[in-house]
């Protein structure tokens, strides 16, 4: 009897109950190698589900052991809109293969309708640029559906997809303009609406002057591995310097994540010592005790941790994840109940669920923590896009908006604690948005994405990933200024957006800027 293949991470023979097949084409006909980049399967709850994706007999084959329809998500070159993470609709199993480009277009056309209805924009009018693009995408999609061969269907599907992505981005930006005006009609955005992350190891008067002039919200990461590279030997100098300076300047400080269970987030000596959850829990508690004793009420908000639910470096059971968050939150508030705490979520599109046993999806994890009685003041989303790291595949503006909408019904507010895209193309290729990465492209994306984020009433603040470029900046070259000290376009865009939000919109304020930026990018 032949040996059955094993499913990843399960130890159980793979018995496929559900299978989908997709065909894709290039200029020479059916492609003989697949665009299997960042390919995962998605379930009805919009989270990654167990399964495998591979090339098989000239087609993309998706297999899943559990029943129910599922979708394929992968990085796909959609032409002018960019090289992006895109997905199909939930599809039923069938003998005839699907055409990948057609199914990607189908999902994006459907997304436009769903969000237009949800946002009350279904009567936008045929003259609106978003509706014009969507109508054209739908017309070409019809051609794909009646094409006399699959290669022709693929070509029309790609054309339709290109238009549908542009239409949906236009819709997302138009919706953000409406919500921004509604949110800040009679009052300005707070000065802490846009912040920046500071690498504490880099100091200097010029950096401080730049940070103070343009930002009132600073995120100061306290990496365990940097603070305490050797057991019992803490080096506080860099953190003391930045936190003390920020307090003197009246800046609000978010610090952490105190415990980073993502890849490379723990000191080597901790990894060597930890053999069970209890060891990790005790070491984490002792570490947080040191931090709270030193900084106490000098911090505006404490980030408990990140990567706790992903099982990428330390494998925890769901009850242990909850226990760790509860324990650390209690320690932070032990001396003063009013201290604010935030829990950060890595990979908010849940790619880590592929192949990690007992990992918990982002929304499910927040609900699990809240239901356990842990009081969170905010949930942090880390949205680093455009390099090859897991969870950093490039997304378009509609996907940013859709992600944030999924967090609207949770109790804590949302802070985007780590937002960034590169300013230049690199070997760490994680996709692109409307052309190769450049300082201009980075600035265009940032101004539109941050406007979309701050238009959501449940989003409190957005923090850019780094003030300046350095070796640990992720994505690479995502900072606001270069290593040589040059000011990038993205900083100018953020300053312009802060200025725009610094006074109430009222009836007189010009609302053309975001639409113009979309046209500029396209």
C-alpha positions as CSV (number, residue, x, y, z in Angstrom):
1,X,0.0,0.0,0.0
2,X,1.5,3.4,-0.9
3,X,2.4,5.7,1.9
4,X,0.1,8.7,2.2
5,X,1.7,12.2,2.3
6,X,1.5,13.9,5.6
7,X,-0.2,17.3,6.1
8,X,2.1,20.1,7.3
9,X,2.2,20.4,11.1
10,X,-0.4,17.7,11.9
11,X,1.3,14.3,11.9
12,X,-1.9,13.0,10.3
13,X,-2.0,11.4,6.8
14,X,-3.3,13.9,4.2
15,X,-6.7,12.8,3.0
16,X,-7.9,15.6,0.7
17,X,-11.6,16.3,1.0
18,X,-11.6,19.5,-1.0
19,X,-9.6,20.4,-4.1
20,X,-9.6,23.4,-6.4
21,X,-7.6,23.7,-9.7
22,X,-6.6,26.9,-11.4
23,X,-5.0,27.5,-14.8
24,X,-3.0,30.5,-15.7
25,X,-1.5,31.7,-19.0
26,X,1.4,33.8,-20.4
27,X,2.2,35.2,-23.8
28,X,3.1,31.7,-25.1
29,X,0.0,30.0,-23.8
30,X,-0.5,28.0,-20.6
31,X,2.2,28.8,-18.1
32,X,4.5,26.0,-17.3
33,X,5.6,27.4,-14.0
34,X,3.3,29.0,-11.5
35,X,3.1,32.3,-9.7
36,X,3.1,30.5,-6.3
37,X,4.4,33.4,-4.2
38,X,2.9,33.8,-0.8
39,X,0.1,31.4,-1.7
40,X,-2.3,30.4,1.1
41,X,-5.9,29.3,1.5
42,X,-8.6,31.5,3.0
43,X,-11.8,30.3,4.8
44,X,-15.2,32.0,5.2
45,X,-14.0,34.0,8.2
46,X,-11.3,35.7,6.0
47,X,-8.4,34.0,7.8
48,X,-5.8,31.6,6.5
49,X,-6.8,28.0,6.8
50,X,-4.8,24.7,6.7
51,X,-4.1,23.3,3.3
52,X,-1.5,23.2,0.6
53,X,-1.0,24.9,-2.8
54,X,1.3,23.5,-5.5
55,X,1.9,23.1,-9.2
56,X,0.5,19.9,-10.4
57,X,0.2,18.8,-14.0
58,X,0.4,22.3,-15.4
59,X,-2.2,23.8,-13.0
60,X,-2.3,25.3,-9.5
61,X,-3.8,22.7,-7.2
62,X,-5.2,23.6,-3.8
63,X,-6.1,21.0,-1.3
64,X,-7.8,21.2,2.1
65,X,-8.7,18.5,4.4
66,X,-11.8,20.1,6.0
67,X,-15.1,20.6,4.2
68,X,-16.6,23.9,3.0
69,X,-15.7,26.3,0.2
70,X,-12.4,28.2,0.4
71,X,-10.4,30.8,-1.5
72,X,-6.9,31.0,-2.9
73,X,-4.8,34.0,-2.0
74,X,-1.4,34.7,-3.6
75,X,0.9,37.4,-4.8
76,X,-0.1,38.2,-8.4
77,X,1.3,40.7,-10.9
78,X,-1.9,42.7,-11.8
79,X,0.0,45.1,-14.2
80,X,-0.4,48.8,-13.5
81,X,-1.9,48.5,-10.0
82,X,1.1,46.5,-8.9
83,X,2.4,43.1,-7.8
84,X,-0.1,42.5,-4.9
85,X,-1.6,39.9,-2.6
86,X,-4.9,39.1,-4.2
87,X,-7.5,36.5,-3.7
88,X,-10.4,34.6,-5.3
89,X,-14.0,34.3,-4.0
90,X,-14.9,31.3,-1.9
91,X,-15.2,28.6,-4.6
92,X,-16.8,25.2,-4.7
93,X,-14.9,22.1,-5.8
94,X,-15.5,21.1,-9.5
95,X,-13.8,19.0,-12.1
96,X,-13.2,21.8,-14.6
97,X,-10.3,24.0,-13.6
98,X,-10.9,27.7,-12.9
99,X,-9.0,30.4,-14.7
100,X,-6.9,32.2,-12.0
101,X,-7.1,35.7,-13.5
102,X,-10.8,35.5,-14.0
103,X,-11.4,34.4,-10.5
104,X,-9.2,37.2,-9.1
105,X,-11.2,39.7,-11.1
106,X,-14.5,38.2,-10.0
107,X,-13.6,38.7,-6.3
108,X,-12.4,42.3,-6.8
109,X,-15.6,43.2,-8.8
110,X,-17.7,41.7,-6.1
111,X,-15.7,43.5,-3.4
112,X,-16.5,46.8,-5.0
113,X,-20.3,46.0,-4.8
114,X,-20.1,44.7,-1.2
115,X,-18.2,47.7,0.1
116,X,-20.2,50.2,-1.9
117,X,-23.4,48.9,-0.3
118,X,-21.8,48.7,3.2
119,X,-20.5,52.2,2.9
120,X,-23.8,53.7,1.5
121,X,-22.1,54.5,-1.8
122,X,-24.0,52.3,-4.2
123,X,-25.5,55.3,-5.9
124,X,-22.2,57.0,-6.5
125,X,-23.2,57.8,-10.0
126,X,-21.8,56.6,-13.4
127,X,-19.8,59.7,-13.8
128,X,-17.6,59.1,-10.8
129,X,-14.1,57.8,-11.7
130,X,-14.6,54.7,-9.5
131,X,-17.9,53.8,-11.2
132,X,-16.5,54.3,-14.6
133,X,-13.6,51.9,-14.0
134,X,-15.9,49.4,-12.3
135,X,-18.4,49.4,-15.2
136,X,-15.5,48.9,-17.7
137,X,-14.1,46.1,-15.5
138,X,-17.5,44.4,-15.4
139,X,-17.9,44.7,-19.2
140,X,-14.5,43.1,-19.9
141,X,-15.2,40.4,-17.2
142,X,-18.3,39.4,-19.2
143,X,-16.1,38.9,-22.2
144,X,-13.9,36.6,-20.1
145,X,-16.9,34.6,-19.1
146,X,-18.0,34.0,-22.8
147,X,-14.5,33.6,-24.2
148,X,-14.2,30.6,-26.6
149,X,-11.0,29.4,-25.0
150,X,-9.2,29.6,-21.7
151,X,-6.3,31.7,-23.0
152,X,-8.7,34.4,-24.2
153,X,-10.5,34.2,-20.9
154,X,-7.2,34.7,-19.0
155,X,-6.3,37.8,-21.1
156,X,-9.7,39.4,-20.5
157,X,-9.6,38.4,-16.8
158,X,-6.3,40.3,-16.4
159,X,-7.6,43.4,-18.1
160,X,-10.8,43.3,-15.9
161,X,-8.7,42.7,-12.8
162,X,-6.5,45.8,-13.5
163,X,-9.5,48.0,-13.8
164,X,-11.4,46.5,-10.8
165,X,-8.4,47.1,-8.5
166,X,-8.2,50.7,-9.6
167,X,-12.0,51.1,-9.2
168,X,-11.9,49.7,-5.7
169,X,-9.0,51.9,-4.6
170,X,-10.8,54.9,-5.9
171,X,-13.9,53.8,-3.9
172,X,-11.8,53.4,-0.8
173,X,-10.3,56.8,-1.1
174,X,-13.7,58.5,-1.9
175,X,-15.1,56.8,1.2
176,X,-12.2,58.0,3.4
177,X,-12.8,61.6,2.2
178,X,-16.4,61.4,3.4
179,X,-15.5,59.9,6.7
180,X,-12.6,62.3,7.3
181,X,-14.9,65.3,6.8
182,X,-17.5,63.7,9.1
183,X,-15.0,62.8,11.8
184,X,-13.2,66.1,11.8
185,X,-16.0,68.5,10.7
186,X,-16.2,70.5,14.0
187,X,-12.9,69.6,15.7
188,X,-9.4,69.0,14.5
189,X,-7.6,65.7,14.7
190,X,-5.6,65.3,17.9
191,X,-1.9,66.2,17.7
192,X,-1.1,62.5,18.4
193,X,-3.1,61.2,15.4
194,X,0.1,60.6,13.4
195,X,3.3,59.4,15.2
196,X,6.6,57.9,14.4
197,X,8.7,55.0,15.7
198,X,12.2,55.9,17.1
199,X,15.1,53.5,17.2
200,X,16.6,54.4,20.6
201,X,20.2,53.3,19.7
202,X,20.4,56.3,17.3
203,X,20.6,59.7,19.1
204,X,21.5,63.2,18.1
205,X,20.2,66.8,18.2
206,X,19.2,66.8,14.6
207,X,17.0,63.7,15.0
208,X,15.4,65.1,18.1
209,X,14.7,68.4,16.5
210,X,13.0,66.7,13.6
211,X,11.0,64.4,15.9
212,X,9.9,67.3,18.1
213,X,9.0,69.7,15.3
214,X,6.6,67.3,13.5
215,X,5.4,64.6,15.9
216,X,3.7,64.6,19.3
217,X,3.4,60.8,19.5
218,X,6.6,58.7,19.6
219,X,6.9,54.9,19.8
220,X,10.1,53.8,21.5
221,X,10.7,50.0,21.0
222,X,12.2,48.3,24.0
223,X,13.6,45.2,22.5
224,X,14.4,42.6,25.2
225,X,17.4,41.4,23.1
226,X,18.8,44.9,23.0
227,X,18.1,45.9,26.6
228,X,19.4,42.7,28.1
229,X,21.6,40.7,25.6
230,X,23.2,38.9,28.6
231,X,21.2,37.5,31.5
232,X,20.9,40.0,34.3
233,X,22.9,42.7,32.5
234,X,20.6,45.6,31.4
235,X,21.8,48.6,29.4
236,X,19.3,51.4,29.9
237,X,21.2,54.3,28.4
238,X,19.6,54.6,25.0
239,X,16.0,54.1,26.3
240,X,16.5,56.4,29.2
241,X,17.8,59.1,26.9
242,X,14.9,59.0,24.4
243,X,12.1,58.5,27.0
244,X,13.5,61.3,29.3
245,X,13.8,63.7,26.3
246,X,10.3,62.8,25.1
247,X,8.8,63.5,28.5
248,X,10.6,66.8,28.8
249,X,9.2,67.8,25.4
250,X,5.6,66.9,26.3
251,X,5.4,64.0,23.8
252,X,3.2,61.0,24.4
253,X,5.2,57.8,24.4
254,X,4.2,54.3,23.5
255,X,6.8,51.8,24.5
256,X,7.3,48.2,23.6
257,X,6.4,45.6,22.6
258,X,7.8,44.4,25.9
259,X,7.6,40.8,24.9
260,X,8.1,40.0,21.2
261,X,7.4,36.4,20.3
262,X,7.9,37.0,16.6
263,X,10.9,35.6,14.9
264,X,14.1,36.9,16.5
265,X,12.3,38.8,19.2
266,X,13.8,37.1,22.3
267,X,17.4,37.2,23.6
268,X,19.5,34.2,22.8
269,X,19.9,33.4,26.5
270,X,16.1,33.3,26.9
271,X,15.7,30.9,24.0
272,X,18.3,28.7,25.5
273,X,16.7,28.6,28.9
274,X,13.0,28.2,27.9
275,X,11.9,24.6,27.8
276,X,8.2,25.1,28.7
277,X,5.6,27.8,29.0
278,X,6.2,28.2,32.7
279,X,9.9,29.1,32.1
280,X,8.9,31.7,29.5
281,X,6.1,33.1,31.7
282,X,8.4,33.6,34.7
283,X,11.2,35.2,32.7
284,X,8.8,37.5,30.9
285,X,7.2,38.6,34.2
286,X,10.7,39.4,35.7
287,X,11.6,41.4,32.6
288,X,8.4,43.4,32.6
289,X,8.8,44.0,36.4
290,X,12.2,45.6,35.6
291,X,10.8,47.8,32.9
292,X,7.8,49.0,35.0
293,X,10.0,49.6,38.0
294,X,12.3,51.9,35.9
295,X,9.8,53.8,33.8
296,X,6.5,53.6,35.7
297,X,4.3,56.6,34.8
298,X,6.8,58.1,32.4
299,X,5.1,56.0,29.6
300,X,1.8,57.0,28.1
301,X,0.9,53.5,26.8
302,X,2.6,50.1,27.4
303,X,2.6,47.6,24.6
304,X,2.4,44.2,26.3
305,X,3.7,42.2,23.4
306,X,3.4,41.0,19.8
307,X,3.5,37.7,18.1
308,X,2.0,36.0,21.2
309,X,-0.7,34.3,19.1
310,X,1.4,33.4,16.1
311,X,3.5,30.5,17.5
312,X,6.4,31.5,15.1
313,X,9.1,31.3,17.8
314,X,7.5,29.9,20.9
315,X,4.7,27.4,20.7
316,X,1.9,28.2,23.1
317,X,-1.6,26.8,23.6
318,X,-4.4,29.3,23.4
319,X,-5.0,29.3,27.2
320,X,-1.3,30.0,27.7
321,X,-1.5,33.0,25.3
322,X,-4.3,34.4,27.4
323,X,-2.6,33.7,30.7
324,X,0.6,35.5,29.5
325,X,-1.3,38.6,28.4
326,X,-3.3,38.7,31.6
327,X,-0.3,38.3,33.8
328,X,1.7,41.0,32.1
329,X,-1.2,43.5,32.0
330,X,-1.8,43.0,35.7
331,X,1.9,43.6,36.4
332,X,1.9,46.8,34.4
333,X,-1.1,48.1,36.3
334,X,-0.1,46.7,39.7
335,X,1.1,50.1,41.0
336,X,-1.5,52.2,39.2
337,X,-4.7,50.9,37.6
338,X,-4.9,53.8,35.2
339,X,-1.9,52.8,33.1
340,X,-2.9,52.2,29.5
341,X,-2.0,48.9,27.8
342,X,-2.1,47.8,24.2
343,X,-1.7,44.4,22.6
344,X,-0.1,44.3,19.2
345,X,-1.0,42.0,16.3
346,X,1.6,40.8,13.8
347,X,0.6,39.7,10.3
348,X,-3.0,41.0,10.6
349,X,-3.9,39.1,7.4
350,X,-3.1,35.9,9.4
351,X,-0.4,34.3,7.1
352,X,1.2,32.8,10.2
353,X,-1.7,30.4,10.5
354,X,-0.3,28.4,7.6
355,X,1.7,25.6,9.3
356,X,1.7,26.7,12.9
357,X,-0.3,24.4,15.2
358,X,-2.5,26.1,17.8
359,X,-1.9,29.6,16.4
360,X,-5.0,31.9,16.8
361,X,-6.3,34.3,14.2
362,X,-6.1,38.1,14.9
363,X,-9.7,38.9,15.7
364,X,-10.3,35.6,17.5
365,X,-7.3,36.3,19.7
366,X,-8.5,39.8,20.7
367,X,-12.0,38.3,21.4
368,X,-10.3,35.5,23.5
369,X,-8.4,38.1,25.6
370,X,-11.4,40.4,26.1
371,X,-13.7,37.5,27.0
372,X,-11.1,36.4,29.6
373,X,-11.6,39.7,31.4
374,X,-8.4,41.4,30.4
375,X,-8.9,45.1,30.0
376,X,-7.1,46.4,26.8
377,X,-7.0,50.1,26.0
378,X,-6.2,49.5,22.4
379,X,-5.3,46.9,19.8
380,X,-2.2,47.5,17.7
381,X,-1.9,46.5,14.1
382,X,1.5,46.1,12.6
383,X,1.2,46.8,8.8
384,X,4.6,46.5,7.3
385,X,4.4,45.9,3.6
386,X,6.6,45.5,0.6
387,X,9.4,43.1,1.6
388,X,9.7,39.3,1.6
389,X,9.1,38.8,5.3
390,X,6.2,36.6,6.2
391,X,3.0,38.8,6.4
392,X,4.6,41.7,4.5
393,X,3.3,41.0,1.0
394,X,2.1,44.3,-0.6
395,X,-1.6,45.1,-0.4
396,X,-3.6,47.7,-2.2
397,X,-5.6,50.5,-0.6
398,X,-9.0,48.7,-0.7
399,X,-7.4,45.7,1.2
400,X,-6.1,48.2,3.9
401,X,-9.7,49.6,4.3
402,X,-11.2,46.1,4.4
403,X,-8.8,45.0,7.1
404,X,-9.6,47.9,9.3
405,X,-13.4,47.5,8.8
406,X,-13.1,44.0,10.3
407,X,-11.9,45.5,13.6
408,X,-14.8,48.0,13.9
409,X,-16.9,45.8,16.3
410,X,-14.2,44.9,18.8
411,X,-14.3,46.8,22.1
412,X,-10.8,48.3,22.2
413,X,-9.9,51.0,19.8
414,X,-7.2,50.4,17.1
415,X,-3.8,52.0,16.8
416,X,-1.7,51.2,13.7
417,X,1.5,50.8,15.6
418,X,3.9,50.0,12.8
419,X,3.1,51.2,9.3
420,X,5.7,51.2,6.5
421,X,6.5,50.5,2.9
422,X,10.0,50.8,1.2
423,X,11.3,53.9,-0.6
424,X,13.4,51.9,-3.1
425,X,13.4,48.5,-4.8
426,X,15.6,45.9,-3.1
427,X,16.3,42.2,-3.1
428,X,13.8,41.9,-0.2
429,X,11.1,42.0,-2.8
430,X,7.6,41.8,-1.3
431,X,5.6,43.3,-4.2
432,X,5.0,46.8,-5.5
433,X,2.3,49.3,-5.7
434,X,1.7,51.2,-9.0
435,X,5.3,51.0,-10.2
436,X,8.7,50.3,-8.7
437,X,9.3,51.6,-5.3
438,X,10.8,55.1,-5.1
439,X,10.6,57.9,-2.6
440,X,7.8,59.5,-4.6
441,X,5.9,56.2,-4.7
442,X,6.3,55.6,-1.0
443,X,5.0,59.1,-0.2
444,X,2.0,58.7,-2.5
445,X,1.0,55.4,-0.9
446,X,1.6,56.7,2.7
447,X,-0.6,59.8,2.3
448,X,-3.5,57.8,0.9
449,X,-3.2,54.9,3.3
450,X,-3.0,57.0,6.4
451,X,-5.9,59.1,5.3
452,X,-8.0,55.9,4.9
453,X,-6.9,54.7,8.4
454,X,-7.6,57.9,10.2
455,X,-11.0,58.2,8.5
456,X,-12.1,55.1,10.5
457,X,-13.7,56.3,13.7
458,X,-12.3,53.4,15.7
459,X,-8.7,54.1,14.7
460,X,-7.0,56.3,17.3
461,X,-3.5,56.9,15.8
462,X,-1.2,55.8,13.0
463,X,2.6,55.4,13.7
464,X,5.1,55.3,10.9
465,X,7.6,52.5,11.1
466,X,10.8,54.5,11.5
467,X,12.0,58.1,11.7
468,X,15.2,57.2,9.8
469,X,16.7,54.3,7.8
470,X,19.1,51.9,9.6
471,X,20.0,48.3,9.6
472,X,16.9,47.2,11.6
473,X,14.4,49.2,9.6
474,X,11.6,46.9,8.3
475,X,10.7,47.1,5.5
476,X,14.1,48.1,4.3
477,X,14.4,51.8,3.5
478,X,11.0,52.6,5.0
479,X,12.2,55.5,7.2
480,X,11.2,59.1,6.8
481,X,14.8,60.2,6.3
482,X,17.7,58.5,4.7
483,X,20.8,57.1,6.4
484,X,22.6,60.2,5.1
485,X,20.1,62.5,6.6
486,X,18.1,63.4,3.5
487,X,14.4,64.2,4.0
488,X,12.2,61.8,1.9
489,X,8.9,62.6,0.1
490,X,7.0,60.5,2.7
491,X,7.9,62.9,5.5
492,X,6.7,65.9,3.4
493,X,3.4,64.0,2.8
494,X,2.9,63.3,6.4
495,X,3.6,66.9,7.4
496,X,1.0,68.0,4.8
497,X,-1.6,65.5,6.1
498,X,-1.0,66.6,9.7
499,X,-1.4,70.2,8.6
500,X,-4.6,69.3,6.8
501,X,-6.0,67.7,9.9
502,X,-4.9,70.3,12.3
503,X,-8.0,72.4,12.0
504,X,-11.7,71.4,11.6
505,X,-12.8,70.7,8.0
506,X,-16.0,72.8,8.3
507,X,-17.9,73.8,5.1
508,X,-15.0,75.7,3.5
509,X,-12.1,73.2,3.5
510,X,-10.9,71.9,0.2
511,X,-11.4,68.2,-0.2
512,X,-9.6,67.6,-3.6
513,X,-6.2,66.5,-2.3
514,X,-6.8,62.7,-1.9
515,X,-8.5,62.3,-5.2
516,X,-5.7,64.2,-6.9
517,X,-3.2,61.9,-5.3
518,X,-5.0,58.8,-6.6
519,X,-4.9,60.2,-10.1
520,X,-1.3,61.1,-9.7
521,X,-0.4,57.5,-8.6
522,X,-2.3,56.0,-11.5
